[in-house]
Amino acid sequence: MVLHPKAQVRVAGQDVTFCCKASGTPVPRKYYWYHNGMLLERKAQQPGSRLALRGLSLEQAGTYHCKASSEAGTIRSAPAQLTVLAQGQQSCRSEPEPSLVELPSECPQDATGSRYYNVGRCPPSPCAGGPANASGCGEATGQCCGVRRMELREIPCAGSLLPIKVVAECGCGPCAQPRVLVQGRVTAADTGEPLRFGHIFLGGRKVGFTGYKGSFTIEVPPDTQRLVARFVDRQQRLVDALKVLPFDRRGGSVYQEVKMLRKKEPVDLDGSHGNAIPLGEARGREPIGELVLPAGAFLRPSGEVFNGTVKASVTFLDPRDMGTASAASSDLSFANAEGEIVPLRTYGMFSVDFREGESGAALQTGPVQVRMDTRQVWMPEHLEKMKLWSLNPDTGLWEEEGVLRPAGGSRRRREERTFLVGNLEIRERRLFNLDVPEDRRCFVKVRAYSNEKFNPYEQLEGVVISLVNLEPQPGYPTNPRAWGRFDSVVTGPNGACLPAFCDSQRPDAYSAYVTATLGGEELEAVASSPKLNPGAIGVSQPYLGKLGYRRSDHDDPALKKTAFQINVAKPDPNNVDENNGPIYSYRSLQECEAAPASANHLRFYRVEVDKYEYNVVPFKESDLTSWTGDYLSWWPNPQEFRACFIKVQIEGPQEYMVRSRNAGGTHPRTRGQLYGLRDTRSVRDMQLQSTSGACVEFKCSGMLFDQSLLDRTLVTVVPQGSCRRTATNALLRDYLSRHPPLADNNHTGAFAMLAPADPLGHNYGIYTVTDQNPRLAKEIAIGRCFDGTSDGFSREMKADAGTAVTFTCQERPPGRESFFQRLLTAPAEA
C-alpha cells in the first residue's frame, strides 16, 4: 500500500473524498472500501481507488479503510478517521486546554501548595476542510488548531517579577509540517564495531551511507506508514540488516540502535554431491534443523548447473539465544488473506550466501529441502502451522514459501528424530524464516515520564518502547526459554500500546521483556524489590500479582534497572480487576490508545541529576507541535534545534546548583527581556578531590524566529552558594574581547557574557550541537561537555577538561546569605 487514506474533518452537508493506492505484480485493479469495518456497497464507491461521499451526515463519521487485491494477494490500508461536525459546531475551540509548567523554586506556592502554573495549549487537531480541499488526495497541508494569541503575564518571585507567556486564544491556521527523521547508529551485534560507510536503502532506492562511526540519518517520506530500511555492508562481512524503524509522525527525530549479524565463515562444498548444513548448532545446542542440498542443486543465474567448489555461508539467527533479538530482520509480520498485517512467531531465521569457489560469483539453487527437528517445537499446536517464509526486501513483510509437513526419521544414527520438511528454491531472496502465525494477541500499555513523580502532564513523547516476547517462561511444562517476536512503538501524548502474544488460560505461557530509550539514553523502570509498590508501578492488585512484574535487577542489584519483565496474562472479561489495563485484548486497540492516565499502565521514567528548565514561552520538547513563533522563544526554529552548553568547574566541598539566566542582549525587540532559566547541579569528579563540574545550558546566540536580526544572548552564570570566580578560559576571554560588546563582569560571584555567535568547541569550554531533535542535540552536547572534548561522549564528569570558567566555593557562615540568595531577595542591591 503506497498511498493511505488521510484523516479528515468536515461539517455535515459537505463532501469528502478518500484515496488509496497499492502497487504490485500484477498491478492491483480491485479496490474495496470499509466504514467502521463494514464493506460499503459498490454504488457508494467510484471505480478505482477513490471513495467520494456527498452531503455528509453525522452517521457517516468513523473510520474508513480500503483493501486492494489482485491474483498475488490482498493488502489493507491503515484506517483514516472522518470527523463530521454538526452545523455551527467548532472544530477548534477558542478556549485553550489546561497545560501546566513548573515555576522556579523561589516562586511562592499557590493556595493548594503547588508551584505549577497553567499556561494553556491548543491541541493540534485538524480543522474542518471546505469545498476547496474536498479531494483528500495528495492535497495541501490543510488547517489545524493552533495558537492565535498569547498574553504576557508577570508572577511575583523572590522580590522580582517573572515574565511568562500564556495561550489566550486558539484558532485554525495552516498545519505545521515538521521534518520527520530517524537517526541512530549501526554496529556489529558481536563486537560493537561500527558499520563504516555502509549503504542505506529505502525499498529499492539507495538514500545514503552510514558515517565513520556508523551513524545515520533518514528523512521519512511523507505519508509513510512503515519505514523499511536496509543496511548493507560493502565488505560483505555482515548480513544485510532489514529493519522496520519506528518514527514519530508529529515531527522530530527518533534514535535507533541497529545491530547487524556477522556472516558465518564459508565452508567449501562439492556441488556435484549432496550436502547438509546444520541450522543453529552453536554453543553446544542441538540444531533446530538442517538445509539439505541435493547433488546438482547449485545454479548460475543463467540456469546452468554448477558442479564445482562452492563457498557456502549459512548464518542462522537462533531465538534460543536471548541476545539475538536485536539483530533480527524486519518486524516478523506478514499480510494475511484479508490484507491485514499480522504477527509471526519465529523458530529461527537463516541467511544464505552461495558463491563460486574461484570467481566469487553469486549462485542460486534449484529445489532444496529445509528439515526442522520437531523436538524444537515446544508448543504442539505449532507443529501443524509451521511454514517457511522469505523476506520481501521492499515491504519488510515475510511471504510464504511453503508449508513444513511431517516426514520420517532422519539419517545417520538419528532414527529417533522426526522432522518437518519444506521445499524452496533460493533465487534473488536470501533471508528465510521458520515461523508460525500466532493469533493469541494483546496490547500492553506503557507510559514514559520525565521523573519519578509520574505526573500525567509530565509524560515524555518520542520515547522508543521495545517489547521482546519471551516464550514460554521457565516453569511452563518442559519449555526452554526463547524469544519469539519483538516490536517497537514511539510514545505519543498518551503513551504507547505495544502488541504482544498473550494467553488467557496460563498467565505465564508468554512473557514480555520491555525497555525504553530516548535519544539513545535508557530510561529506568520502576523497582520491584524489596517489595512491589502498585502505586509506583502503575498497576493495581490483584492483577499486578498475576502479571508477575519484575525489574531487571530484581534478583541481582548489580544489574541495570532499565527493563522489566511481565507475564502477558490476557485479561478476563468477567473480572472487573482486569478490565482497566495494562493488558488489552487485540480487538481493544482503540480502548488502549484512548485510556486515561488514571487507568492501569506500566511505567518508565527519566533519571536526571537535579535539573530545572524554565522558558518564558512554554515549549514541550517531546512535542514539536507545541512550538510557538515568538521573539522570546528559546528555540527560534522548529525545524532545527541548536543546543549550547558552558562547562563550569567548581572547587568546593560539595556539589552545587548552577543557574544560567538568559536574556536578550543585542536585538532591539528582546534586549533585557528574559528568555529562560536553567538550573543544573554540579557532578563530582571522582578523580579530583573537592572538585565538581556542571554542564549548564544557555540560549544560543543567533537569529530569532523572524530570521531577520541576530541576537547575542546575555548569559549570566551563577553558582548557588558562597562562591567566587577564580579563573576564566583564556581563549574564551580573548574571543569575547575581540567580539564586542562585552558584558559587565564586575561581580566575582558570577560570570556574564554575550554568548558567542560561533560554535567554539571544547578549547573554549563551549559545546554546541545542532539537530532536528532538541533532546538529542542536548544529550550529545552534554556527553561532549562531560568528556571535555568536541567529538567524544562520556557520562563521567571530567571537571578539569574543556572548562570555560572556574569558581571556588566554601561553606558560608551561619546567617549570611550567598550572592545567589541576595540576587533573589534584593536584586537591585545585589
Buried (B, 14 or more C-beta within 10 A) or exposed (E): BBBBBBBBBBBBEBBBBBBBBBEBEEEBEEBBBBBEEEEBEEEEBEEEBBBBBEEBEEEBBBBBBBBBBBEEBBBBBBBBBBBBBEEEEEBBBEEBEEBBBBBBEBBEEEEEEEBBBEBBBBBBBBBBBEEEBBBBBEBEEBBBBBBBEBEBBEBEBBBBEBBBBBBBBBBBBEBBEBBBBBBBBBBBBEEEBBBBEBBBBBBEEEBBBBBEEBEBBBBBEEEBEBBBBBBBBEEEEBBBBBBBBBBBEBBBBBBBBBBBBBBBEBEEBBBEEEBBBBBBBEEEEEBBBBBBBEEBBBBEEEEEEBEBBBBBBBBBBBBBBBEBBBBBBBBBBBBBEEBBBBBBBBBBBBBBBBBBBEEEEEBBBBEBBBBBBBEBBBBEEBBEBBBBBBBBBBBBBBBEBBBBEEBEEBEEEEEEBBBBBBBBEBEEBBBBBBBBBBEBBBBBBBBBBBEEEBEEBBBBBBBBBBBBBBBBBEEBEEBEBBBBBBBBBBBBBBBBBBBBBBBBEBBBBBBBBBBBBBBBBBBBBBBBEEEBEBEBBBBBEEBBEBBBBBBBBBEEEEEEBBBBBBBBBBBEEEEEBBBBBBBBBBEBBEBBBEBEBEBBBBBBBBEEEEBBBBBBBBBBBBBBBBBBBBBBBBBBBBBEBBBBBBBBBBBBEEBBBBBBBBBBBBBEEBEEBBBBBBBBBBBBBEEBEEBBBBBBBBBBBBBBBEEEEEBBBBBBBBBBBBBBBEBBBEBBBEBBEEBEEEBEBEBEBBBBBBBBBEBBBBBBBBBBBBBBBBBBBBBBBBBBBBBBBBEBBBEEBBBBBBBBBBBBBEEBEEEEBBBBBBBBEEEEEB
